Structures are given as C-alpha cells and as structure tokens.
C-alpha cells in the first residue's frame, strides 16, 4: 500500500489467484485437487492474520496454530452440542474476542522478543489444556464425528460444495483485509508497527490498534479453524503443534512480512508445493525446508519485497539500503496562508513546579514556564540540563513526580501522549522520528486524518474506514508548506536525505493542525544552508499562528528567531526573558562556559563567549 503501482499489482495478483482457484472445479475432477485448494485457502487466512498482527502491527506471533486450534475446537464442541452452524460461528467469534482480552490486553506493554515469548507460552498453555481437558476436548484422542457445515438450508456434503463455500468466504476475507489496508485504520496499524512512539505523538492510540490486530488475527485463524473441523470432520491436537505455527511464519517470511501482494501470491504456492512434495516420502520436509531456505537467501525481503524492488528499478528508483542518490536540491520555503490570528496575551501552555527524578537524581525541579499564543519560546541549556525531559513530561511520555501541566485551562498532567496530541499539542523528536516502512505521502496522511475525527462514534468509524488516499490533497498542501518535496511523495521516508527527513517530521506534525508545536533540536546535524532554511520554516510556522517551543543548541539561530528564551541548568530554570537579555545573564554564561571563563564573554554576552 505504498503507491498506486503497488495497488494495481495487488489487485492484479488477487485477480490471478481468484481465477486460478475458481477454475479448479472446472478443470480438474480429482478429489485431491479440491483438497489442495481448501488447504490453500485455509493457510491463506491464517497467514493473513499473521500479516496483520506481525507484519503490520509489529507483534511477532509464534503461536498461530493455537489461535487456529481455538477456532477448530470451538466450532467442533458447539456443533456436536447441536448448535446451528451460524451460532457455532458466533461462538468462535466470541472465543476470538475472549482470546484478545486474555492475551491482548495484559501483554501490550511488552514488545519484540518478549511478546514472542508470551505467545509461545500461550501456545503451550493452549496445548496442555486441549490434551488434558478430556471431557470437553477429547484429550489426546481429539474430537470425531463433527457435523458437516450447514451454512444454508442443506449441509455441505460434496467436495465441490465445501470447496466453493470455503473459497467464497476466504475471498470475502481477503477483500475485507485489502479494504482495511487502504483505510485510515489500516495506515494507522502500519504506522504503529513501524514506530509506536511517533504514532502516539501524532494521536494514534497504539494500545487499541495493537489489540485490534490481535483480535483480527484471532478471528481469521478462528475462521480457518471452522473450515478445518468442518472439512475433515475430526480434529486432533497433533494438528496444532508449535511446528505448525512456525510453518505459517515461514509462509509469511517467504511472501514478505510487510507485503500483502507477496502473501497473496506465495501462500497458495507454498501450500500446493508442500502437498505435492509428499511424492518425496520421508524427504518431503527436507526438500520443502531447502526450498524455503533458498527463498530466504535470494529474496531476504520476501517475494513481495523482491517485486517492489523490481518496480522501483523499472521506475528509476533505488533500493532503500542504497539511499536516494537521485534526490538532489535544497528546500525552497514556499508561502502559505496563515491559519490563525495570533493573540500574544493568551496563555496556551504552562507548567507549575514541575519535577521528576530518575534513580534519585533530579532531572527537573520546580520548573514553571508559560507559552503564549503565537509565540516562539526557545528552551536552551547545556547537555543534560533537562530540556528533552521537559518535553517528555509536557507531551505525556513521562509522568511527573510533582507539579502540573496545563493546556489552556485543562490539566493534562499524566495524560497519554495520544490524548495530548488530540488536544492540539504535537512534538518532534531529538532522534529523528520517522516511519521506515512508510512513504512520504503515507507519513503525512497518517497524521492528517486525525484532525477530521468527529466526537460521535459513527463519525469516527466512518473516518477510520475511509480510504487514506482521500487525505492526499491535505498532505500535498502541507508538504508544499514546508517546501521541497515535489516528486518525492512515493519515496520511502528512510530513503530521504537527513535534512528532508527533518522537514518531513515537521510537516507530519502540522498535519494534526496543532495549536502548539514542540520542536526538539530540529536543526541538529544540518549544514549552515539547511539551518537557514529550517529557521525560515520555523518562523513561517509561528507566523501561521502556531505556538512553538524550540529546543536548540545553536545559540545564534535561537537568538535570531525566538520571541523569548528560557534557560535550564541541572533541571532548574535559571533565566527567562528576551534573547538579548538572556544571552548577557551571568548565570547563563556560567552554565555554558563556566564561571572561570566569564570575563571573555562579559561584554558581548553568550554568543561571543562561545564563538
């Protein structure tokens, strides 16, 4: 879902896979062909669930077979109890929801390998319960004589009937996943997996997004479990081992962990290959493993990544690891229409006696500041003075030990970052906060749609399900506002030169239409020409009516563009006033160059003293 070409390829692959699967009943009249087709659709549903949970939201799931087993056993138990087919399906949906509550909610605080260990534990617990709860699950003997699926007025008794029903439901799920990927919600899901901290900073509730990914995975795996039990008429715990879970992960990796197109293409291919490799007898698994290994070696990003690289090569683009040598030129600061009329007397942000300690060391102590509407307030100080910590506390990343933070008249102390962003205060990061796997256009669009969210539930749902491409016009306007992105909308963010990434981060922040923008060292690492362009752009943002707090070490830049400066030293506020006054303050000079060196800077102030 990176650009129009990728969408066309996804659609083309989907049509090819659809035609091939639909043609099977008309070309072949062998039971084994139907069997392979059913297995392919089931595997595709399970791998798509993994794609949403692992590929997009970034939560590595190593227990997919357990999610599959819950669907199969849930359907089998309810069907044998005499429940109608659709009530059994509803029971599986309920099981998926309960699984999300049990696994998703308690574990969203962990990520990476730790979440993987949680899923392994979940898989082991599920296996033990299935094997030992004999009165319900049949224990090691499994469940037999499962009623045939009866979604209509008649049961599905023949292979063609079963195949066409499973194919129809499977294709419906595929289309729904595709529509999800094109929506604002799908883009938010992708962004959360790429960079959770940045996503929180632009108003995305990553906790809810990731819990949703767990539920969707559970649901797709549960549907696959219904098909498995309904097709075979029996289930056994040996069909849902950890080895089976790893086989689904292999399909995800070979297809491309971030590629819907690759998964759509390669999952049926690998499913068919595994079935036909049975001709090798006891060597089947070895041959299949070698085939997967070759794919991983020659297509490390999966077949989907390989196809994307080919597309970029044909369109003259370079692979992301090679940078973008074709991107040249400097930013041109373009004119923009002011969006607000500044009222310099109105306070939009203030802190009262703000304090926070880390391991007994005071990072901030009794810090009280005030930012007025349309003002550019710079925060300066030596390294370790507490500047970024102040931003982290104000933006909700850290919870203060003492004091209050007020956004206008609202106490926002302790609110989560996404809640604060939605109230109109957005920030950038000292270490570049960009989305490695998103394009320039996606990076801005994922923030643009947040400002259109309505307070009514129905309005929020409509906005989340709306195609994210509807936000492109607003995104282009913002990219023009910061300048310099003509022709780069479909370029991956990680491929941009450093200066462009800095400007993109600001454009993304402005996409939320904020009242307050916190900029953490936006000019760090830039050359002199880029710094001049950055200072012009920051001033332009302020002139548009946005109140800006700026952390910066370049004293000359700060003095030239700031309306007011505050200085921190060892977590305490030591100066507050106009740039000219602050630069000559003895406390400030001592903090920067030491009391013993104060005399050389005495006449000209801080700028001359550190020149």
JOHUVEN-V597969 format. One record per residue. N is the residue number from 1. OMEGA is omega in whole degrees, -180 to 180 (* if undefined). Layout:
BEGIN
n->{N N}
omega->{OMEGA OMEGA}
END
This chain:
BEGIN
n->{1 2 3 4 5 6 7 8 9 10 11 12 13 14 15 16 17 18 19 20 21 22 23 24 25 26 27 28 29 30 31 32 33 34 35 36 37 38 39 40 41 42 43 44 45 46 47 48 49 50 51 52 53 54 55 56 57 58 59 60 61 62 63 64 65 66 67 68 69 70 71 72 73 74 75 76 77 78 79 80 81 82 83 84 85 86 87 88 89 90 91 92 93 94 95 96 97 98 99 100 101 102 103 104 105 106 107 108 109 110 111 112 113 114 115 116 117 118 119 120 121 122 123 124 125 126 127 128 129 130 131 132 133 134 135 136 137 138 139 140 141 142 143 144 145 146 147 148 149 150 151 152 153 154 155 156 157 158 159 160 161 162 163 164 165 166 167 168 169 170 171 172 173 174 175 176 177 178 179 180 181 182 183 184 185 186 187 188 189 190 191 192 193 194 195 196 197 198 199 200 201 202 203 204 205 206 207 208 209 210 211 212 213 214 215 216 217 218 219 220 221 222 223 224 225 226 227 228 229 230 231 232 233 234 235 236 237 238 239 240 241 242 243 244 245 246 247 248 249 250 251 252 253 254 255 256 257 258 259 260 261 262 263 264 265 266 267 268 269 270 271 272 273 274 275 276 277 278 279 280 281 282 283 284 285 286 287 288 289 290 291 292 293 294 295 296 297 298 299 300 301 302 303 304 305 306 307 308 309 310 311 312 313 314 315 316 317 318 319 320 321 322 323 324 325 326 327 328 329 330 331 332 333 334 335 336 337 338 339 340 341 342 343 344 345 346 347 348 349 350 351 352 353 354 355 356 357 358 359 360 361 362 363 364 365 366 367 368 369 370 371 372 373 374 375 376 377 378 379 380 381 382 383 384 385 386 387 388 389 390 391 392 393 394 395 396 397 398 399 400 401 402 403 404 405 406 407 408 409 410 411 412 413 414 415 416 417 418 419 420 421 422 423 424 425 426 427 428 429 430 431 432 433 434 435 436 437 438 439 440 441 442 443 444 445 446 447 448 449 450 451 452 453 454 455 456 457 458 459 460 461 462 463 464 465 466 467 468 469 470 471 472 473 474 475 476 477 478 479 480 481 482 483 484 485 486 487 488 489 490 491 492 493 494 495 496 497 498 499 500 501 502 503 504 505 506 507 508 509 510 511 512 513 514 515 516 517 518 519 520 521 522 523 524 525 526 527 528 529 530 531 532 533 534 535 536 537 538 539 540 541 542 543 544 545 546 547 548 549 550 551 552 553 554 555 556 557 558 559 560 561 562 563 564 565 566 567 568 569 570 571 572 573 574 575 576 577 578 579 580 581 582 583 584 585 586 587 588 589 590 591 592 593 594 595 596 597 598 599 600 601 602 603 604 605 606 607 608 609 610 611}
omega->{-179 179 -175 -180 180 179 179 180 177 179 -180 179 179 -179 179 180 180 -179 180 -179 180 -177 -176 -178 -176 -179 -176 176 -180 -179 -177 178 177 180 179 179 179 178 -179 180 178 180 -179 177 -179 180 175 174 176 179 180 -175 -176 -176 -177 -175 173 180 -175 -178 180 -179 -177 179 179 174 178 -179 -180 176 -178 -179 178 179 -176 -177 -179 179 178 177 176 180 172 -174 -174 173 175 177 178 177 178 176 177 177 178 179 180 176 178 179 -176 -176 -172 -173 -178 -170 -176 177 179 -179 176 -176 -180 176 177 178 178 -179 176 177 178 179 -180 178 179 -180 -179 180 -179 -176 -175 179 -170 -177 -179 -173 -178 179 -178 180 180 -180 -180 177 176 -178 176 177 -179 -179 -179 -179 -178 178 177 -174 -178 -180 178 178 -180 -178 -177 178 180 178 -179 179 180 180 175 178 180 179 180 176 179 178 176 -179 -180 -174 174 179 179 178 176 177 179 180 -180 178 -179 -179 -176 -178 178 -180 176 -177 178 171 179 176 -174 178 180 -179 -178 174 176 179 177 -180 180 177 179 -178 180 177 178 176 175 177 176 -180 -178 -178 -179 -179 -176 -178 178 176 -178 -178 -180 179 -173 -178 178 177 177 177 -180 177 176 177 177 179 178 -178 -180 178 -177 -171 179 -171 174 -180 -179 179 180 -178 -168 180 175 -180 -179 179 179 -179 -179 -180 -177 175 175 178 179 177 -176 179 -177 -176 -179 180 179 180 178 179 178 180 179 177 -178 -179 -174 176 -175 176 -178 180 177 176 177 179 178 177 177 179 179 179 180 -180 176 180 179 175 -171 -180 -178 180 -180 -178 179 180 -177 177 -179 179 173 -178 -178 -180 178 179 177 -179 -178 171 -173 173 -171 -176 -176 177 -179 180 175 175 180 174 -176 179 177 -180 173 -180 179 178 -177 177 174 -179 175 -179 176 -179 177 177 -179 -177 179 -178 171 -179 -180 177 -179 180 180 175 -180 -178 179 -175 -180 175 176 178 -179 178 -179 -176 174 179 174 174 -176 175 179 177 -176 173 -178 172 -168 -179 -177 176 -178 -179 176 177 178 -178 -178 178 179 179 180 178 174 177 -175 -178 167 -172 179 171 -172 177 180 178 -177 -172 179 175 178 -178 179 -177 179 -179 -178 176 -177 -174 -178 -175 179 -178 178 -179 179 -176 -178 178 178 -180 179 -178 -179 -178 179 178 -177 179 177 -179 -173 -179 176 -180 179 179 179 177 176 -180 178 172 168 -175 179 178 -177 -173 -177 179 175 -177 -176 -180 -176 172 -173 -179 177 179 177 180 179 179 178 178 178 178 179 -179 178 -178 -172 169 -178 178 178 -178 -177 179 -179 -178 -179 177 -180 175 -173 180 179 177 178 178 179 -180 176 -178 178 179 179 177 179 -180 178 177 179 175 -173 167 -172 168 -179 178 180 -174 180 179 -178 -178 -175 -173 -173 169 -179 -178 168 -176 176 175 -176 175 -179 178 -177 180 -179 180 180 -177 -177 -179 -176 -177 180 -180 -179 179 180 179 180 -180 -176 -172 175 -177 -177 -177 -175 -174 180 -178 -173 -174 -173 180 -172 -176 179 -177 -179 -179 *}
END
